[in-house]
Amino acid sequence: MKIIETEVIVIGGGATGCGVLRDCTLRGIKAVLIEKNDIASGTTGRNHGLLHSGARYAVKDLESATECINENRILKKIAWHCIEPTGGLFVTLPEDDPNYHNKLLESCKFADIDAKEISVKKALAIEPNLNPNILSAIWVPDGTIDPFRLASANILDSVERGASVLTHTEVQRIMLKQNQVAGVQCYDKVAKEYLEVYAPIIVNAAGVWGQHICETAGIELKMFPSKGSMVIIDYRINNVVVNRCRVPSDGDIIVPGDTVSLIGTTSRKISYDKIDELVVDDDEIDILLADGEKLIPNVSRARVLRAYCGVRPLVAVSGEMDGREISRGVVLIDHKERDNLQGLITIAGGKLMTYRLMAQMTTDLIAKRIGNKKRCITHKVPLPGSEKRVGYTKKIKYFSGIPNSVVGSTHYRHGERVHNILSLQKRNYGLICECEMVTIGEVEYAIKNLKVKNLVDLRRRTRIGMGPCQGELCAYRAAGLFTEFGEFTPDTSTKLLKDFIEERFKGMKPVLWGDGLREFEFTYWIYQGLFGLGLVEEEEQ
Ligand SMILES: Cc1cc2nc3c(=O)[nH]c(=O)nc-3n(C[C@H](O)[C@H](O)[C@H](O)COP(=O)(O)OP(=O)(O)OC[C@H]3O[C@@H](n4cnc5c(N)ncnc54)[C@H](O)[C@@H]3O)c2cc1C
């Protein structure tokens, strides 16, 4: 059996775990991250991607609001290539309580959020698709953040500085030596082999699955799984984040993201045994579309691409009833203090937005435990890709000869790493995905450098299959490149293609009607009728 020894084991490759790995590495602490699926495949890859200004929390939760605005400012500096500083609006509809507007402005002032009242006319000029009947508007420094890019950049930096990352490897149990952790037993799902990793410190950054991780060590951690669903529409219907100016509720936000927009969200408590079988309920889609239409009437004319949901990793506190009521604050548990189990630390709660702060808090505790004196520097050291800000026009000039749209998209997704991806070799900038302008060069870079083991991982690194065609015209081209750039046989690539199409279908199924259904039938015709993809498994049996 393969055995690895290190100083710190991080369980979970969501934003929090990736952040802890990076912080440890920057302080010279040897660490290994273990993720049972892909990086950002848990809640980190299943949210709005809202770069909170903090305004959504300002009225009810001043602490969260302040954390958000502080991290908003830091992330814009260290992770600019993962962020679109779109700005955001809070708008009051005729049916909303008009007093909330002033309450929000007041609370933002307390939280040091730069919010200002603007006229309805100005709001409509900024966002012409907005409901023209709004009564008032507030401008806030909201934005969007790409969680896949963010998590991947943290991993890339850590690996380049010497950390190890094991993806598609599940921690099955924590091994103990009396009242101290010794390591973890794992199973590598790709290599199909067991391994053991030993370390005196284990960080449980497994999000909502953290309850189970604690159970394997014989201790209790009660999570409060609260499901939120979102729908994606097929074009970028708004350019700034549009929030409804009222107490946070269902269907009150529309976030633009790359080529699409998404409407969020609901909040429903689910039982812990359902966290791996998430489904978007029909009535959630109805609520989101109906409320979304109130903010931006064009929603009713847009094609719905897919629906998906995630579970908030909230730690249960007795007596609290609702997923929105329960604290979104950060929960850091030193199990030595709480359970007399030395070496285990749980980090949970918080938000994508606060991942860096959560990682800092966790690594401060690790450093204290192992006597490391180095201070956190993650607020100062830019992530790979965000090293220096060179404008779009200069980049276009530098890569003259390559289509502007290709340079623009690659720079947008990978920042300064565009230089590791694009070359003037013509084949390198041949397009694989037209919706998102992904090239052969970008696919090669991702397969070779970004821990990509299948097409779904590739989607998270490059956005292949995330645009309006949902993989219909790019997936088979990308599958072909796996054979060329990875160690994959043609049969394996075909199997990866099948898994990818099935994964895309899961999110399309709840919203199949009208144009969406017609497009899906076309996809089915290509992959089943032309390629006979449905036969793959039958042949294997
Ligand atoms: C509907 C919704 C909308 C949201 N919107 C926003 C937003 O717009 N902005 C924002 O800032 N926040 C938002 N959030 C909150 C945010 O998404 C989460 O707080 C954050 O992503 C949690 O990250 P994490 O790393 O702690 O957990 P996760 O991302 O869930 O990571 C945990 C990881 O642990 C892995 N794991 C589990 N068990 C094991 C095991 N046995 N072995 C190995 N690995 C394991 C999982 O596969 C997973 O990848 C939203 C949340 C929801 C549900």
Ligand as a Chemical Component Dictionary entry (heavy atoms), coordinates in Angstrom:
data_LIG
# 
_chem_comp.id                   LIG 
_chem_comp.type                 NON-POLYMER 
_chem_comp.pdbx_formal_charge   0 
_chem_comp.three_letter_code    LIG 
# 
loop_
_chem_comp_atom.comp_id 
_chem_comp_atom.atom_id 
_chem_comp_atom.alt_atom_id 
_chem_comp_atom.type_symbol 
_chem_comp_atom.charge 
_chem_comp_atom.model_Cartn_x 
_chem_comp_atom.model_Cartn_y 
_chem_comp_atom.model_Cartn_z 
_chem_comp_atom.pdbx_ordinal 
LIG C1  C1  C 0 -27.206 27.907 -3.144 1  
LIG C2  C2  C 0 -25.954 28.521 -2.606 2  
LIG C3  C3  C 0 -25.524 29.762 -3.050 3  
LIG C4  C4  C 0 -24.373 30.346 -2.543 4  
LIG N1  N1  N 0 -23.959 31.526 -3.062 5  
LIG C5  C5  C 0 -22.791 32.067 -2.637 6  
LIG C6  C6  C 0 -22.296 33.232 -3.248 7  
LIG O1  O1  O 0 -22.870 33.724 -4.206 8  
LIG N2  N2  N 0 -21.149 33.788 -2.745 9  
LIG C7  C7  C 0 -20.482 33.239 -1.688 10 
LIG O2  O2  O 0 -19.487 33.815 -1.268 11 
LIG N3  N3  N 0 -20.908 32.079 -1.118 12 
LIG C8  C8  C 0 -22.036 31.474 -1.581 13 
LIG N4  N4  N 0 -22.464 30.291 -1.042 14 
LIG C9  C9  C 0 -21.687 29.667 0.017  15 
LIG C10 C10 C 0 -20.436 28.951 -0.525 16 
LIG O3  O3  O 0 -20.719 28.265 -1.723 17 
LIG C11 C11 C 0 -19.873 27.958 0.476  18 
LIG O4  O4  O 0 -19.817 28.531 1.743  19 
LIG C12 C12 C 0 -18.462 27.505 0.106  20 
LIG O5  O5  O 0 -18.382 27.163 -1.245 21 
LIG C13 C13 C 0 -18.058 26.322 0.959  22 
LIG O6  O6  O 0 -16.789 25.888 0.545  23 
LIG P1  P1  P 0 -16.084 24.695 1.313  24 
LIG O7  O7  O 0 -14.757 24.528 0.720  25 
LIG O8  O8  O 0 -16.128 24.971 2.783  26 
LIG O9  O9  O 0 -17.023 23.428 1.059  27 
LIG P2  P2  P 0 -17.145 22.544 -0.273 28 
LIG O10 O10 O 0 -16.978 23.345 -1.483 29 
LIG O11 O11 O 0 -18.388 21.739 -0.158 30 
LIG O12 O12 O 0 -15.882 21.601 -0.185 31 
LIG C14 C14 C 0 -15.847 20.424 0.579  32 
LIG C15 C15 C 0 -15.135 19.378 -0.241 33 
LIG O13 O13 O 0 -14.862 18.241 0.576  34 
LIG C16 C16 C 0 -14.922 17.111 -0.256 35 
LIG N5  N5  N 0 -15.083 15.917 0.568  36 
LIG C17 C17 C 0 -16.181 15.558 1.276  37 
LIG N6  N6  N 0 -15.976 14.378 1.882  38 
LIG C18 C18 C 0 -14.720 13.982 1.550  39 
LIG C19 C19 C 0 -13.951 12.820 1.835  40 
LIG N7  N7  N 0 -14.431 11.822 2.596  41 
LIG N8  N8  N 0 -12.705 12.716 1.310  42 
LIG C20 C20 C 0 -12.200 13.705 0.515  43 
LIG N9  N9  N 0 -12.900 14.809 0.205  44 
LIG C21 C21 C 0 -14.144 14.949 0.717  45 
LIG C22 C22 C 0 -16.132 17.396 -1.147 46 
LIG O14 O14 O 0 -16.125 16.605 -2.326 47 
LIG C23 C23 C 0 -15.985 18.882 -1.414 48 
LIG O15 O15 O 0 -15.318 19.144 -2.630 49 
LIG C24 C24 C 0 -23.624 29.681 -1.544 50 
LIG C25 C25 C 0 -24.027 28.421 -1.104 51 
LIG C26 C26 C 0 -25.166 27.830 -1.639 52 
LIG C27 C27 C 0 -25.573 26.470 -1.201 53 
# 
loop_
_chem_comp_bond.comp_id 
_chem_comp_bond.atom_id_1 
_chem_comp_bond.atom_id_2 
_chem_comp_bond.value_order 
_chem_comp_bond.pdbx_ordinal 
LIG C1  C2  SING 1  
LIG C2  C3  SING 2  
LIG C2  C26 DOUB 3  
LIG C3  C4  DOUB 4  
LIG C4  N1  SING 5  
LIG C4  C24 SING 6  
LIG N1  C5  DOUB 7  
LIG C5  C6  SING 8  
LIG C5  C8  SING 9  
LIG C6  O1  DOUB 10 
LIG C6  N2  SING 11 
LIG N2  C7  SING 12 
LIG C7  O2  DOUB 13 
LIG C7  N3  SING 14 
LIG N3  C8  DOUB 15 
LIG C8  N4  SING 16 
LIG N4  C9  SING 17 
LIG N4  C24 SING 18 
LIG C9  C10 SING 19 
LIG C10 O3  SING 20 
LIG C10 C11 SING 21 
LIG C11 O4  SING 22 
LIG C11 C12 SING 23 
LIG C12 O5  SING 24 
LIG C12 C13 SING 25 
LIG C13 O6  SING 26 
LIG O6  P1  SING 27 
LIG P1  O7  DOUB 28 
LIG P1  O8  SING 29 
LIG P1  O9  SING 30 
LIG O9  P2  SING 31 
LIG P2  O10 DOUB 32 
LIG P2  O11 SING 33 
LIG P2  O12 SING 34 
LIG O12 C14 SING 35 
LIG C14 C15 SING 36 
LIG C15 O13 SING 37 
LIG C15 C23 SING 38 
LIG O13 C16 SING 39 
LIG C16 N5  SING 40 
LIG C16 C22 SING 41 
LIG N5  C17 SING 42 
LIG N5  C21 SING 43 
LIG C17 N6  DOUB 44 
LIG N6  C18 SING 45 
LIG C18 C19 SING 46 
LIG C18 C21 DOUB 47 
LIG C19 N7  SING 48 
LIG C19 N8  DOUB 49 
LIG N8  C20 SING 50 
LIG C20 N9  DOUB 51 
LIG N9  C21 SING 52 
LIG C22 O14 SING 53 
LIG C22 C23 SING 54 
LIG C23 O15 SING 55 
LIG C24 C25 DOUB 56 
LIG C25 C26 SING 57 
LIG C26 C27 SING 58 
# 
